[in-house]
Amino acid sequence: MPKIALDVELDIEQIREAIEQLKPRQKIRLAQELEKGSLREHFWEVVQAIRKRAKSYPISQKQINRVCEKVRQRLYNERNRSSN
């Protein structure tokens, strides 16, 4: 079956009207697909922000190790308190 490419301009009201014609399950699927795209975009925005900040404020391995040890110690203490 041949494919046809269309370039259609719709305003937000026309899109809303088209969505209103969908069956409930189709609306749910559309919402899920839109949410996936939004989450993916948001994830990459956060990653880029973290990378940018890391370049501006680099962290040494020593600092990372110090924080990890504090967290491990806190978790160890919490486990020991709850087991007593």
C-alpha positions as a Markdown table, in Angstrom:
| # | Residue | x | y | z |
|---|---|---|---|---|
| 1 | Met | 0.0 | 0.0 | 0.0 |
| 2 | Pro | 1.6 | 3.3 | -1.0 |
| 3 | Lys | 2.2 | 5.9 | 1.7 |
| 4 | Ile | 1.1 | 9.5 | 1.3 |
| 5 | Ala | 2.7 | 12.4 | 3.2 |
| 6 | Leu | 0.5 | 15.3 | 4.2 |
| 7 | Asp | 1.3 | 18.6 | 5.7 |
| 8 | Val | -1.7 | 19.9 | 7.6 |
| 9 | Glu | -1.9 | 23.0 | 9.7 |
| 10 | Leu | -4.4 | 22.8 | 12.7 |
| 11 | Asp | -5.0 | 25.2 | 15.5 |
| 12 | Ile | -5.4 | 24.0 | 19.0 |
| 13 | Glu | -9.2 | 24.1 | 18.9 |
| 14 | Gln | -9.2 | 21.8 | 15.8 |
| 15 | Ile | -6.9 | 19.4 | 17.6 |
| 16 | Arg | -9.2 | 19.5 | 20.6 |
| 17 | Glu | -12.2 | 18.7 | 18.5 |
| 18 | Ala | -10.4 | 15.9 | 16.8 |
| 19 | Ile | -9.4 | 14.4 | 20.2 |
| 20 | Glu | -13.0 | 14.7 | 21.3 |
| 21 | Gln | -14.0 | 12.3 | 18.5 |
| 22 | Leu | -11.7 | 9.6 | 19.7 |
| 23 | Lys | -13.0 | 6.6 | 21.7 |
| 24 | Pro | -12.1 | 6.6 | 25.4 |
| 25 | Arg | -9.4 | 4.0 | 24.9 |
| 26 | Gln | -7.9 | 5.9 | 22.1 |
| 27 | Lys | -7.8 | 9.1 | 24.2 |
| 28 | Ile | -6.0 | 7.2 | 27.0 |
| 29 | Arg | -3.5 | 5.8 | 24.5 |
| 30 | Leu | -2.9 | 9.3 | 23.1 |
| 31 | Ala | -2.4 | 10.7 | 26.6 |
| 32 | Gln | 0.1 | 8.0 | 27.4 |
| 33 | Glu | 2.1 | 8.6 | 24.2 |
| 34 | Leu | 2.2 | 12.3 | 24.9 |
| 35 | Glu | 3.3 | 11.7 | 28.5 |
| 36 | Lys | 6.1 | 9.4 | 27.3 |
| 37 | Gly | 7.4 | 12.1 | 25.0 |
| 38 | Ser | 7.2 | 14.7 | 27.7 |
| 39 | Leu | 8.9 | 12.5 | 30.3 |
| 40 | Arg | 11.7 | 11.7 | 27.8 |
| 41 | Glu | 12.2 | 15.4 | 27.0 |
| 42 | His | 12.2 | 16.3 | 30.7 |
| 43 | Phe | 14.7 | 13.5 | 31.5 |
| 44 | Trp | 17.2 | 14.8 | 28.9 |
| 45 | Glu | 16.7 | 18.4 | 30.1 |
| 46 | Val | 17.6 | 17.3 | 33.6 |
| 47 | Val | 20.6 | 15.3 | 32.3 |
| 48 | Gln | 21.9 | 18.4 | 30.4 |
| 49 | Ala | 21.4 | 20.6 | 33.4 |
| 50 | Ile | 23.4 | 18.2 | 35.6 |
| 51 | Arg | 26.2 | 18.0 | 33.0 |
| 52 | Lys | 26.3 | 21.8 | 32.7 |
| 53 | Arg | 26.5 | 22.2 | 36.4 |
| 54 | Ala | 29.2 | 19.5 | 36.7 |
| 55 | Lys | 31.3 | 21.4 | 34.3 |
| 56 | Ser | 30.9 | 24.6 | 36.3 |
| 57 | Tyr | 31.3 | 22.9 | 39.7 |
| 58 | Pro | 33.4 | 19.8 | 39.2 |
| 59 | Ile | 33.4 | 17.2 | 42.1 |
| 60 | Ser | 36.5 | 15.3 | 43.0 |
| 61 | Gln | 36.5 | 11.5 | 43.5 |
| 62 | Lys | 37.5 | 12.2 | 47.1 |
| 63 | Gln | 34.3 | 14.3 | 47.7 |
| 64 | Ile | 32.2 | 11.6 | 46.1 |
| 65 | Asn | 33.8 | 8.9 | 48.3 |
| 66 | Arg | 33.2 | 11.1 | 51.4 |
| 67 | Val | 29.5 | 11.5 | 50.7 |
| 68 | Cys | 29.2 | 7.7 | 49.9 |
| 69 | Glu | 30.7 | 6.8 | 53.2 |
| 70 | Lys | 28.4 | 9.1 | 55.1 |
| 71 | Val | 25.4 | 7.6 | 53.4 |
| 72 | Arg | 26.6 | 4.0 | 53.9 |
| 73 | Gln | 27.2 | 4.8 | 57.6 |
| 74 | Arg | 23.7 | 6.3 | 58.0 |
| 75 | Leu | 22.1 | 3.2 | 56.3 |
| 76 | Tyr | 24.2 | 0.9 | 58.5 |
| 77 | Asn | 23.1 | 2.7 | 61.7 |
| 78 | Glu | 19.5 | 2.7 | 60.6 |
| 79 | Arg | 19.6 | -1.1 | 60.0 |
| 80 | Asn | 21.2 | -1.8 | 63.3 |
| 81 | Arg | 18.7 | 0.3 | 65.2 |
| 82 | Ser | 15.8 | -1.4 | 63.6 |
| 83 | Ser | 17.2 | -4.9 | 64.2 |
| 84 | Asn | 17.6 | -4.3 | 67.9 |
